[in-house]
């Protein structure tokens, strides 16, 4: 699961990882950063 969010709070990121998130992208984001995150979690 990749989280797309406006939040950069480390505690929220840790909670997301605890429930299965494997990627975290803060909005606004570029297409390149989204593609890179998808590649990281599917590799």
C-alpha distance matrix in Angstrom:
0.0 3.8 6.4 9.6 12.5 16.2 16.0 16.6 17.8 17.1 17.3 14.5 12.3 13.5 12.9 9.2 9.1 11.5 9.4 6.6 4.6 5.5 6.5 8.7 11.1 14.1 16.0 18.1 16.6 18.1 17.2 17.7 15.2 12.4 13.6 13.9 10.3 9.4 12.3 11.4 8.2 10.2 13.4
3.8 0.0 3.8 6.5 9.6 13.2 13.3 13.8 15.6 15.3 16.2 13.4 10.9 13.1 13.1 9.4 9.7 12.9 11.5 9.1 5.8 5.8 4.3 5.6 7.4 10.6 12.4 14.5 12.9 14.5 13.9 14.5 11.8 9.2 11.1 11.3 7.7 7.7 11.1 10.3 8.1 10.7 13.7
6.4 3.8 0.0 3.8 6.1 9.8 9.8 11.0 12.7 13.1 13.8 10.6 8.8 11.7 11.3 7.8 9.5 12.5 11.3 10.1 6.7 8.1 6.1 4.8 6.1 8.2 10.0 12.5 11.8 14.4 14.6 15.7 12.6 10.4 13.3 13.5 10.1 10.9 14.3 13.4 11.7 14.5 17.3
9.6 6.5 3.8 0.0 3.8 7.3 8.7 10.4 13.0 14.3 15.5 12.2 10.9 14.3 14.2 11.0 13.0 16.1 14.9 13.9 10.5 11.4 8.6 6.3 5.0 5.9 6.6 9.0 8.7 11.6 12.2 13.9 11.2 9.1 12.5 13.3 10.5 11.7 15.2 14.9 13.8 16.4 19.2
12.5 9.6 6.1 3.8 0.0 3.8 5.3 7.9 10.3 12.4 13.5 10.3 10.0 13.6 13.4 11.1 13.6 16.4 15.6 15.4 12.2 13.6 10.9 7.7 6.3 5.0 5.6 8.4 9.6 13.1 14.6 16.3 13.3 12.1 15.7 16.2 13.5 15.2 18.5 17.8 17.0 19.8 22.4
16.2 13.2 9.8 7.3 3.8 0.0 3.8 6.7 9.4 12.4 13.8 11.1 11.4 15.1 15.2 13.6 16.2 18.8 18.5 18.7 15.5 16.7 13.8 10.2 8.3 5.2 5.0 7.5 9.8 13.5 15.8 17.5 14.7 14.2 18.0 18.3 16.0 18.1 21.2 20.5 20.1 23.0 25.4
16.0 13.3 9.8 8.7 5.3 3.8 0.0 3.8 5.7 8.8 10.0 7.7 8.4 11.9 12.3 11.4 13.9 16.3 16.6 17.1 14.2 15.6 13.2 9.5 8.9 6.3 8.0 10.6 12.3 16.0 18.3 19.4 16.1 15.9 19.5 19.2 16.6 19.0 21.8 20.4 19.9 23.2 25.3
16.6 13.8 11.0 10.4 7.9 6.7 3.8 0.0 3.8 6.2 8.8 7.7 7.3 10.7 12.2 11.6 13.3 15.9 17.0 17.3 14.2 15.0 12.5 8.9 8.7 6.5 9.4 11.6 12.6 16.1 18.6 18.9 15.4 15.8 19.3 18.2 15.8 18.7 21.1 19.2 19.2 22.7 24.3
17.8 15.6 12.7 13.0 10.3 9.4 5.7 3.8 0.0 3.8 5.5 5.4 6.4 8.8 10.2 10.8 12.6 14.4 16.0 17.0 14.6 15.8 14.1 11.0 11.8 10.1 12.9 15.3 16.4 19.8 22.2 22.5 18.8 19.1 22.4 21.2 18.4 21.2 23.5 21.3 20.9 24.5 26.1
17.1 15.3 13.1 14.3 12.4 12.4 8.8 6.2 3.8 0.0 3.8 5.5 4.9 6.1 8.7 9.8 10.5 12.2 14.5 15.3 13.3 14.1 13.0 10.6 12.4 11.8 15.2 17.6 17.9 21.1 23.1 22.9 19.1 19.5 22.4 20.6 17.8 20.6 22.5 19.8 19.4 23.1 24.3
17.3 16.2 13.8 15.5 13.5 13.8 10.0 8.8 5.5 3.8 0.0 3.8 5.4 5.1 6.3 8.6 9.9 10.5 12.7 14.5 13.2 14.9 14.5 12.5 14.7 14.2 17.3 19.9 20.5 23.8 25.6 25.7 21.9 21.8 24.7 23.2 20.0 22.4 24.6 21.8 20.8 24.5 25.9
14.5 13.4 10.6 12.2 10.3 11.1 7.7 7.7 5.4 5.5 3.8 0.0 3.8 5.4 5.0 6.2 8.6 9.7 10.9 12.6 10.9 13.2 12.5 10.3 12.4 12.0 14.7 17.5 18.2 21.6 23.2 23.7 20.0 19.4 22.5 21.5 18.1 20.2 22.7 20.4 19.1 22.6 24.5
12.3 10.9 8.8 10.9 10.0 11.4 8.4 7.3 6.4 4.9 5.4 3.8 0.0 3.8 5.5 5.1 6.3 8.6 10.1 10.7 8.5 10.0 9.2 7.3 10.0 10.5 13.9 16.6 16.5 19.6 20.9 21.0 17.3 16.8 19.6 18.2 14.9 17.1 19.4 16.8 15.7 19.3 21.0
13.5 13.1 11.7 14.3 13.6 15.1 11.9 10.7 8.8 6.1 5.1 5.4 3.8 0.0 3.8 5.4 5.1 6.2 8.9 10.0 9.0 10.5 11.0 10.2 13.4 14.3 17.7 20.4 20.1 23.0 24.2 23.9 20.2 19.7 22.1 20.5 17.1 19.0 21.0 18.0 16.6 20.2 21.6
12.9 13.1 11.3 14.2 13.4 15.2 12.3 12.2 10.2 8.7 6.3 5.0 5.5 3.8 0.0 3.8 5.4 4.9 6.5 8.9 8.7 11.4 12.3 11.5 14.6 15.3 18.2 21.1 21.2 24.2 25.2 25.5 21.9 20.7 23.3 22.2 18.5 20.0 22.3 19.8 17.8 21.1 23.0
9.2 9.4 7.8 11.0 11.1 13.6 11.4 11.6 10.8 9.8 8.6 6.2 5.1 5.4 3.8 0.0 3.8 5.4 5.3 6.5 5.3 8.4 9.1 8.6 11.8 13.2 15.9 18.8 18.5 21.3 22.0 22.4 18.9 17.4 19.9 19.1 15.3 16.5 19.1 16.8 14.6 17.8 20.0
9.1 9.7 9.5 13.0 13.6 16.2 13.9 13.3 12.6 10.5 9.9 8.6 6.3 5.1 5.4 3.8 0.0 3.8 5.4 5.1 4.5 6.3 8.2 9.0 12.7 14.7 17.9 20.5 19.7 22.1 22.5 22.3 18.8 17.6 19.5 18.2 14.5 15.6 17.6 14.9 12.7 16.0 17.7
11.5 12.9 12.5 16.1 16.4 18.8 16.3 15.9 14.4 12.2 10.5 9.7 8.6 6.2 4.9 5.4 3.8 0.0 3.8 5.6 7.2 9.5 11.9 12.7 16.3 18.0 21.0 23.8 23.2 25.7 26.1 26.0 22.6 21.2 23.1 21.8 18.1 19.0 20.9 18.2 15.7 18.6 20.3
9.4 11.5 11.3 14.9 15.6 18.5 16.6 17.0 16.0 14.5 12.7 10.9 10.1 8.9 6.5 5.3 5.4 3.8 0.0 3.8 6.2 9.4 11.8 12.8 16.2 18.1 20.6 23.4 22.8 25.3 25.3 25.7 22.5 20.5 22.3 21.7 17.9 18.1 20.4 18.3 15.3 17.8 20.1
6.6 9.1 10.1 13.9 15.4 18.7 17.1 17.3 17.0 15.3 14.5 12.6 10.7 10.0 8.9 6.5 5.1 5.6 3.8 0.0 3.8 6.3 9.3 11.2 14.7 17.3 19.8 22.4 21.3 23.4 23.0 23.1 20.1 18.0 19.4 18.7 15.0 14.8 16.9 14.8 11.6 14.0 16.4
4.6 5.8 6.7 10.5 12.2 15.5 14.2 14.2 14.6 13.3 13.2 10.9 8.5 9.0 8.7 5.3 4.5 7.2 6.2 3.8 0.0 3.8 5.7 7.5 10.9 13.6 16.2 18.8 17.6 19.6 19.4 19.6 16.4 14.5 16.2 15.5 11.7 12.1 14.5 12.4 9.7 12.6 15.1
5.5 5.8 8.1 11.4 13.6 16.7 15.6 15.0 15.8 14.1 14.9 13.2 10.0 10.5 11.4 8.4 6.3 9.5 9.4 6.3 3.8 0.0 3.8 7.1 10.4 13.7 16.6 18.8 16.9 18.4 18.0 17.5 14.4 12.9 14.0 12.7 9.1 9.6 11.4 8.9 6.4 9.8 11.7
6.5 4.3 6.1 8.6 10.9 13.8 13.2 12.5 14.1 13.0 14.5 12.5 9.2 11.0 12.3 9.1 8.2 11.9 11.8 9.3 5.7 3.8 0.0 3.8 6.8 10.2 13.1 15.1 13.2 14.8 14.7 14.2 11.0 9.7 11.4 10.1 6.4 8.0 10.3 8.2 6.9 10.4 12.4
8.7 5.6 4.8 6.3 7.7 10.2 9.5 8.9 11.0 10.6 12.5 10.3 7.3 10.2 11.5 8.6 9.0 12.7 12.8 11.2 7.5 7.1 3.8 0.0 3.8 6.7 9.8 12.2 10.8 13.2 14.0 14.0 10.4 9.5 12.3 11.2 7.9 10.3 12.8 11.1 10.4 13.9 15.8
11.1 7.4 6.1 5.0 6.3 8.3 8.9 8.7 11.8 12.4 14.7 12.4 10.0 13.4 14.6 11.8 12.7 16.3 16.2 14.7 10.9 10.4 6.8 3.8 0.0 3.8 6.5 8.5 7.0 9.7 11.0 11.4 7.9 7.3 10.8 10.3 7.8 10.4 13.2 12.2 12.3 15.3 17.3
14.1 10.6 8.2 5.9 5.0 5.2 6.3 6.5 10.1 11.8 14.2 12.0 10.5 14.3 15.3 13.2 14.7 18.0 18.1 17.3 13.6 13.7 10.2 6.7 3.8 0.0 3.8 6.2 6.4 9.9 12.2 13.1 9.9 9.9 13.6 13.4 11.4 14.0 16.7 15.9 16.1 19.1 21.0
16.0 12.4 10.0 6.6 5.6 5.0 8.0 9.4 12.9 15.2 17.3 14.7 13.9 17.7 18.2 15.9 17.9 21.0 20.6 19.8 16.2 16.6 13.1 9.8 6.5 3.8 0.0 2.9 4.9 8.6 11.1 12.9 10.5 10.3 14.0 14.7 13.2 15.3 18.2 18.1 18.3 20.9 23.1
18.1 14.5 12.5 9.0 8.4 7.5 10.6 11.6 15.3 17.6 19.9 17.5 16.6 20.4 21.1 18.8 20.5 23.8 23.4 22.4 18.8 18.8 15.1 12.2 8.5 6.2 2.9 0.0 3.8 7.0 9.9 11.9 10.2 10.5 14.0 14.9 14.2 16.2 18.9 19.2 19.8 22.1 24.1
16.6 12.9 11.8 8.7 9.6 9.8 12.3 12.6 16.4 17.9 20.5 18.2 16.5 20.1 21.2 18.5 19.7 23.2 22.8 21.3 17.6 16.9 13.2 10.8 7.0 6.4 4.9 3.8 0.0 3.8 6.7 8.3 6.5 7.1 10.5 11.2 11.0 13.1 15.5 15.9 16.9 19.1 20.8
18.1 14.5 14.4 11.6 13.1 13.5 16.0 16.1 19.8 21.1 23.8 21.6 19.6 23.0 24.2 21.3 22.1 25.7 25.3 23.4 19.6 18.4 14.8 13.2 9.7 9.9 8.6 7.0 3.8 0.0 3.8 5.3 5.3 6.5 8.8 9.9 10.9 12.7 14.4 15.6 17.1 18.7 20.1
17.2 13.9 14.6 12.2 14.6 15.8 18.3 18.6 22.2 23.1 25.6 23.2 20.9 24.2 25.2 22.0 22.5 26.1 25.3 23.0 19.4 18.0 14.7 14.0 11.0 12.2 11.1 9.9 6.7 3.8 0.0 3.8 5.5 5.1 6.2 8.6 9.9 10.6 12.3 14.3 15.7 16.5 18.1
17.7 14.5 15.7 13.9 16.3 17.5 19.4 18.9 22.5 22.9 25.7 23.7 21.0 23.9 25.5 22.4 22.3 26.0 25.7 23.1 19.6 17.5 14.2 14.0 11.4 13.1 12.9 11.9 8.3 5.3 3.8 0.0 3.8 5.4 5.2 6.1 8.6 9.9 10.5 12.3 14.5 15.4 16.2
15.2 11.8 12.6 11.2 13.3 14.7 16.1 15.4 18.8 19.1 21.9 20.0 17.3 20.2 21.9 18.9 18.8 22.6 22.5 20.1 16.4 14.4 11.0 10.4 7.9 9.9 10.5 10.2 6.5 5.3 5.5 3.8 0.0 3.8 5.5 5.0 6.2 8.6 9.8 10.5 12.5 14.2 15.3
12.4 9.2 10.4 9.1 12.1 14.2 15.9 15.8 19.1 19.5 21.8 19.4 16.8 19.7 20.7 17.4 17.6 21.2 20.5 18.0 14.5 12.9 9.7 9.5 7.3 9.9 10.3 10.5 7.1 6.5 5.1 5.4 3.8 0.0 3.8 5.4 5.1 6.2 8.6 9.9 10.9 12.3 14.2
13.6 11.1 13.3 12.5 15.7 18.0 19.5 19.3 22.4 22.4 24.7 22.5 19.6 22.1 23.3 19.9 19.5 23.1 22.3 19.4 16.2 14.0 11.4 12.3 10.8 13.6 14.0 14.0 10.5 8.8 6.2 5.2 5.5 3.8 0.0 3.8 5.5 5.1 6.2 8.7 10.1 10.6 12.0
13.9 11.3 13.5 13.3 16.2 18.3 19.2 18.2 21.2 20.6 23.2 21.5 18.2 20.5 22.2 19.1 18.2 21.8 21.7 18.7 15.5 12.7 10.1 11.2 10.3 13.4 14.7 14.9 11.2 9.9 8.6 6.1 5.0 5.4 3.8 0.0 3.8 5.5 5.1 6.2 8.8 10.0 10.5
10.3 7.7 10.1 10.5 13.5 16.0 16.6 15.8 18.4 17.8 20.0 18.1 14.9 17.1 18.5 15.3 14.5 18.1 17.9 15.0 11.7 9.1 6.4 7.9 7.8 11.4 13.2 14.2 11.0 10.9 9.9 8.6 6.2 5.1 5.5 3.8 0.0 3.8 5.4 5.1 6.3 8.6 10.0
9.4 7.7 10.9 11.7 15.2 18.1 19.0 18.7 21.2 20.6 22.4 20.2 17.1 19.0 20.0 16.5 15.6 19.0 18.1 14.8 12.1 9.6 8.0 10.3 10.4 14.0 15.3 16.2 13.1 12.7 10.6 9.9 8.6 6.2 5.1 5.5 3.8 0.0 3.8 5.5 5.4 6.1 8.5
12.3 11.1 14.3 15.2 18.5 21.2 21.8 21.1 23.5 22.5 24.6 22.7 19.4 21.0 22.3 19.1 17.6 20.9 20.4 16.9 14.5 11.4 10.3 12.8 13.2 16.7 18.2 18.9 15.5 14.4 12.3 10.5 9.8 8.6 6.2 5.1 5.4 3.8 0.0 3.8 5.6 5.2 5.9
11.4 10.3 13.4 14.9 17.8 20.5 20.4 19.2 21.3 19.8 21.8 20.4 16.8 18.0 19.8 16.8 14.9 18.2 18.3 14.8 12.4 8.9 8.2 11.1 12.2 15.9 18.1 19.2 15.9 15.6 14.3 12.3 10.5 9.9 8.7 6.2 5.1 5.5 3.8 0.0 3.8 5.6 5.5
8.2 8.1 11.7 13.8 17.0 20.1 19.9 19.2 20.9 19.4 20.8 19.1 15.7 16.6 17.8 14.6 12.7 15.7 15.3 11.6 9.7 6.4 6.9 10.4 12.3 16.1 18.3 19.8 16.9 17.1 15.7 14.5 12.5 10.9 10.1 8.8 6.3 5.4 5.6 3.8 0.0 3.8 5.7
10.2 10.7 14.5 16.4 19.8 23.0 23.2 22.7 24.5 23.1 24.5 22.6 19.3 20.2 21.1 17.8 16.0 18.6 17.8 14.0 12.6 9.8 10.4 13.9 15.3 19.1 20.9 22.1 19.1 18.7 16.5 15.4 14.2 12.3 10.6 10.0 8.6 6.1 5.2 5.6 3.8 0.0 3.8
13.4 13.7 17.3 19.2 22.4 25.4 25.3 24.3 26.1 24.3 25.9 24.5 21.0 21.6 23.0 20.0 17.7 20.3 20.1 16.4 15.1 11.7 12.4 15.8 17.3 21.0 23.1 24.1 20.8 20.1 18.1 16.2 15.3 14.2 12.0 10.5 10.0 8.5 5.9 5.5 5.7 3.8 0.0
